[in-house]
Amino acid sequence: MTYVDPLPANVANDIIYAPISSWEKHTLDIYYPSSKRTVRPSLIVFVHGGAWRTGDKSGFIDLARNLANATGDIVAVVNYTLSIADIKDDPTSVPARARHPKHVQDVATALGYLYTHATEHGKYNPDHMFLIGHSAGGQITGLLALRPDLYLEPVETDLGLPRGTLHKAICGVVGVEGIYNVDRLLKVWPDYRDFVVQGFGEDPEALIHGSPDRQSIPSAAESGFVLPRYAVIHSHQDTLVDPPQANDYFAHLQSIAGQAGRDNVVIEFGDWGTHDDMLQTPQFTQTISKYIQQWSKELHL
């Protein structure tokens, strides 16, 4: 299908994808490439990190513009509700209501909105989505990719979509310096306990169920599950998340993909800079673009 409509404004800000409240962050921004494509664009969805308690879509303007212009695709940057702790003796503080799986559920809801509102926001192809998750966002996108039964199917039911629609629309996932095993994170970085408890509570089972690399995936014969194409990338200069998170998750993904799908799961380490700074580098944009363009070609998108 040819994409010939005039381009909308460069960005559409603060789109509400679900009802908001005093403590829920249900908004997203959509960025458009600076020039038209000859084919209908895909949708790239970026999910930020911030230890499940900080971060906002407004901090990723340059990243989104860079990705949109480099790929020619439309980019959505999603806010999700953060785990904000109580402030002792402050009656105005917001309680830590948002704990796992609230973060994942919010982004799943955002995907449902983006799938059903494509014609309103640039006429991208909603069946061609690519997810990018950084740090805690890597945990969120990982659970969406690996457990659609828990997170995507409830959204499909609410929207009246056939089962599996949203998961099938995810054509590829890039996990960037992600947190894939929350329990292991605490063992390596005990100082992280504060924000982990904010995000998951004290229940050890919550850590297990919140870790993508601890998930048992039903067989394809039972559920129709097919792992999307997946890239796990990590910077050598990252001092906040250790490389074994990436290595162990890559091995887990390969085991899920099986022999036939192992080539669709890749891992890459590079000299991209520190944990957060790497997101703004030309090398990061080039790396993400490389995978999206490669997957698009393989899938004939």
C-alpha positions as CSV (number, residue, x, y, z in Angstrom):
1,M,0.0,0.0,0.0
2,T,1.4,3.4,-0.9
3,Y,1.6,6.1,1.8
4,V,1.0,9.4,0.1
5,D,-0.9,11.5,2.6
6,P,0.6,14.8,3.7
7,L,2.7,14.4,6.8
8,P,1.1,15.7,10.0
9,A,3.0,17.9,12.4
10,N,6.3,16.6,13.5
11,V,5.0,15.5,16.9
12,A,1.6,14.9,18.6
13,N,2.0,15.3,22.3
14,D,0.1,14.1,25.4
15,I,-2.2,11.6,23.7
16,I,-4.3,10.0,26.3
17,Y,-4.5,6.2,25.8
18,A,-6.5,5.3,28.9
19,P,-8.3,7.2,31.7
20,I,-5.8,9.2,33.9
21,S,-5.9,10.1,37.5
22,S,-3.8,11.9,40.1
23,W,-1.4,9.0,40.2
24,E,-1.7,7.3,36.8
25,K,0.4,8.3,33.7
26,H,-1.6,7.2,30.7
27,T,-0.2,9.4,27.9
28,L,2.1,9.0,24.9
29,D,3.7,11.1,22.2
30,I,3.9,10.3,18.6
31,Y,6.8,11.4,16.3
32,Y,6.7,11.5,12.5
33,P,9.6,11.3,10.0
34,S,10.6,14.5,8.3
35,S,9.9,13.1,4.8
36,K,7.2,10.9,3.3
37,R,7.8,7.2,2.6
38,T,6.7,5.3,-0.5
39,V,5.3,2.5,1.6
40,R,3.0,2.6,4.6
41,P,5.2,3.2,7.7
42,S,5.6,0.8,10.6
43,L,5.3,1.8,14.3
44,I,8.2,1.9,16.7
45,V,7.2,1.9,20.4
46,F,9.8,3.1,22.9
47,V,9.4,2.2,26.6
48,H,11.7,4.1,28.9
49,G,13.6,2.9,31.9
50,G,14.1,4.6,35.3
51,A,13.8,1.8,37.8
52,W,10.0,1.7,37.5
53,R,9.8,4.9,39.5
54,T,11.3,7.7,37.4
55,G,11.4,8.7,33.7
56,D,9.0,10.5,31.4
57,K,8.4,10.6,27.6
58,S,9.6,14.2,27.5
59,G,13.2,13.0,28.1
60,F,13.4,11.2,24.8
61,I,12.5,13.8,22.2
62,D,15.8,13.6,20.4
63,L,15.9,9.8,20.5
64,A,12.4,9.6,19.0
65,R,13.1,12.2,16.3
66,N,16.4,10.4,15.4
67,L,14.7,7.0,15.1
68,A,11.8,8.4,13.0
69,N,14.1,10.1,10.6
70,A,16.5,7.2,10.3
71,T,13.9,4.6,9.7
72,G,11.1,6.6,8.0
73,D,8.7,5.0,10.5
74,I,6.5,6.6,13.1
75,V,7.7,6.5,16.7
76,A,5.5,6.4,19.9
77,V,7.1,7.1,23.3
78,V,4.9,5.8,26.1
79,N,4.4,6.9,29.6
80,Y,3.3,4.4,32.2
81,T,2.4,4.8,35.9
82,L,5.5,5.0,38.1
83,S,6.1,3.4,41.5
84,I,6.4,6.5,43.6
85,A,7.1,5.9,47.3
86,D,5.4,7.4,50.3
87,I,7.2,10.4,51.7
88,K,7.4,10.0,55.5
89,D,5.3,12.5,57.4
90,D,4.1,14.2,54.2
91,P,0.3,13.9,53.9
92,T,0.3,15.2,50.3
93,S,2.6,12.4,49.0
94,V,1.2,9.8,46.6
95,P,1.3,6.3,47.9
96,A,3.2,3.6,46.0
97,R,0.1,2.2,44.4
98,A,1.7,1.2,41.1
99,R,3.5,-2.0,41.6
100,H,4.2,-4.9,39.2
101,P,2.4,-5.8,37.0
102,K,0.8,-2.2,36.7
103,H,3.7,-1.0,34.6
104,V,3.4,-3.8,32.1
105,Q,-0.4,-3.5,32.0
106,D,-0.2,0.2,31.2
107,V,2.1,-0.4,28.2
108,A,-0.1,-3.3,27.1
109,T,-3.1,-0.9,27.2
110,A,-1.1,1.7,25.2
111,L,-0.4,-1.0,22.5
112,G,-4.1,-1.7,22.3
113,Y,-4.8,2.0,21.8
114,L,-2.1,2.4,19.2
115,Y,-3.4,-0.7,17.3
116,T,-6.9,0.6,17.1
117,H,-6.1,4.3,16.4
118,A,-3.6,4.0,13.6
119,T,-5.7,6.0,11.1
120,E,-5.8,8.9,13.5
121,H,-2.1,9.2,14.1
122,G,-0.3,9.0,10.7
123,K,-1.9,5.9,9.1
124,Y,1.0,3.6,10.1
125,N,0.4,-0.1,9.8
126,P,-0.8,-1.4,13.2
127,D,0.2,-4.9,12.3
128,H,3.8,-3.8,12.0
129,M,5.0,-2.8,15.5
130,F,8.6,-2.9,16.8
131,L,9.1,-2.5,20.6
132,I,12.2,-1.0,22.1
133,G,12.6,-1.2,25.9
134,H,15.5,0.4,27.8
135,S,16.5,-0.8,31.3
136,A,13.2,-1.3,33.3
137,G,11.6,-0.8,29.9
138,G,13.4,-4.0,28.8
139,Q,11.6,-5.9,31.5
140,I,8.3,-4.5,30.4
141,T,8.7,-5.2,26.7
142,G,10.1,-8.6,27.6
143,L,7.0,-9.6,29.5
144,L,4.7,-8.3,26.7
145,A,6.7,-10.4,24.2
146,L,6.9,-13.6,26.3
147,R,3.5,-13.6,28.2
148,P,0.8,-12.2,25.9
149,D,-1.6,-14.5,27.7
150,L,-1.2,-12.5,30.9
151,Y,-0.8,-8.9,29.5
152,L,-2.0,-8.6,25.9
153,E,-5.0,-10.9,25.8
154,P,-7.0,-9.0,28.5
155,V,-6.5,-5.9,26.3
156,E,-7.6,-7.7,23.2
157,T,-10.8,-8.9,25.1
158,D,-11.6,-5.4,26.2
159,L,-11.2,-4.0,22.7
160,G,-13.0,-6.9,21.0
161,L,-9.9,-8.0,19.0
162,P,-9.3,-11.6,18.2
163,R,-7.0,-13.5,20.5
164,G,-3.4,-13.1,19.5
165,T,-3.9,-9.9,17.4
166,L,-1.5,-7.7,19.4
167,H,1.2,-10.3,19.9
168,K,1.2,-11.1,16.2
169,A,1.5,-7.4,15.5
170,I,4.9,-7.3,17.4
171,C,7.3,-7.9,14.6
172,G,10.5,-7.4,16.6
173,V,11.7,-6.4,20.0
174,V,15.0,-4.7,21.0
175,G,16.0,-5.0,24.7
176,V,18.5,-2.3,25.6
177,E,20.5,-2.8,28.8
178,G,17.4,-4.4,30.2
179,I,16.6,-5.8,33.6
180,Y,15.5,-9.4,32.8
181,N,16.0,-11.1,36.2
182,V,14.9,-8.9,39.1
183,D,15.9,-11.3,41.8
184,R,19.4,-11.6,40.3
185,L,19.6,-7.8,40.0
186,L,19.2,-7.5,43.8
187,K,21.9,-10.2,44.5
188,V,24.4,-8.3,42.3
189,W,23.3,-4.8,43.3
190,P,21.9,-5.0,46.9
191,D,21.8,-1.1,47.0
192,Y,19.0,-1.3,44.5
193,R,16.6,-2.8,47.1
194,D,14.9,0.5,47.7
195,F,13.5,0.9,44.1
196,V,12.9,-2.8,43.7
197,V,10.7,-2.9,46.7
198,Q,8.9,0.2,45.4
199,G,8.2,-1.5,42.2
200,F,7.5,-5.1,43.3
201,G,6.8,-5.1,47.1
202,E,8.4,-7.5,49.5
203,D,6.9,-10.7,48.0
204,P,9.7,-12.8,46.4
205,E,7.2,-14.4,44.1
206,A,6.6,-10.9,42.5
207,L,10.3,-10.8,41.6
208,I,10.0,-14.2,39.8
209,H,6.9,-13.3,37.9
210,G,8.3,-9.9,37.0
211,S,11.4,-11.4,35.4
212,P,11.1,-12.2,31.7
213,D,13.9,-14.8,31.9
214,R,12.0,-16.7,34.6
215,Q,8.9,-17.2,32.5
216,S,7.6,-20.7,31.4
217,I,6.2,-20.3,27.9
218,P,3.4,-22.7,26.8
219,S,4.3,-24.8,23.8
220,A,3.4,-23.4,20.4
221,A,1.1,-26.4,19.8
222,E,-0.9,-25.5,22.9
223,S,-1.0,-21.7,22.6
224,G,0.1,-20.7,19.1
225,F,2.9,-18.7,20.7
226,V,5.7,-17.6,18.4
227,L,8.6,-15.6,19.7
228,P,9.0,-12.3,17.8
229,R,12.4,-11.5,16.3
230,Y,14.5,-10.2,19.2
231,A,17.8,-8.3,19.7
232,V,19.4,-7.9,23.1
233,I,22.0,-5.1,23.1
234,H,24.2,-3.8,25.8
235,S,27.0,-1.2,26.1
236,H,30.4,-2.1,27.5
237,Q,30.4,1.2,29.3
238,D,27.2,0.5,31.2
239,T,27.9,0.6,35.0
240,L,24.3,0.3,36.2
241,V,23.2,-3.1,34.8
242,D,25.6,-5.9,34.5
243,P,26.3,-7.8,31.2
244,P,25.1,-11.2,32.5
245,Q,21.6,-9.8,32.5
246,A,21.9,-9.6,28.7
247,N,23.8,-12.9,28.3
248,D,21.4,-15.0,30.5
249,Y,18.3,-13.5,28.8
250,F,19.7,-14.2,25.4
251,A,20.2,-17.8,26.3
252,H,16.6,-17.9,27.7
253,L,15.2,-16.5,24.5
254,Q,17.1,-19.0,22.4
255,S,15.7,-21.8,24.4
256,I,12.2,-20.5,23.8
257,A,12.8,-19.9,20.1
258,G,14.0,-23.5,19.6
259,Q,16.2,-24.7,16.9
260,A,14.1,-23.3,14.1
261,G,14.0,-19.8,15.5
262,R,17.4,-19.4,17.0
263,D,18.7,-17.3,14.2
264,N,15.9,-14.8,15.0
265,V,17.4,-14.0,18.4
266,V,20.7,-12.0,18.5
267,I,22.9,-10.4,21.1
268,E,25.2,-7.5,20.5
269,F,27.7,-5.6,22.7
270,G,29.2,-2.3,21.7
271,D,31.0,0.8,22.8
272,W,27.9,3.0,23.0
273,G,28.5,4.9,26.2
274,T,27.0,4.8,29.6
275,H,23.6,3.4,30.6
276,D,21.6,6.5,29.7
277,D,23.9,8.5,27.5
278,M,24.1,5.7,24.9
279,L,20.5,6.4,23.9
280,Q,21.4,9.8,22.4
281,T,24.4,8.6,20.3
282,P,24.4,8.1,16.5
283,Q,25.6,4.6,17.1
284,F,22.4,3.7,19.0
285,T,20.2,5.1,16.3
286,Q,22.2,3.2,13.7
287,T,22.0,0.0,15.6
288,I,18.2,0.1,16.2
289,S,17.7,1.1,12.5
290,K,19.8,-1.8,11.4
291,Y,17.6,-4.3,13.1
292,I,14.3,-2.8,12.1
293,Q,15.3,-2.6,8.5
294,Q,16.7,-6.1,8.5
295,W,13.5,-7.5,10.1
296,S,11.3,-5.5,7.8
297,K,13.1,-7.0,4.8
298,E,12.9,-10.6,6.2
299,L,9.2,-10.2,7.0
300,H,8.5,-8.4,3.6
301,L,7.0,-5.4,5.5
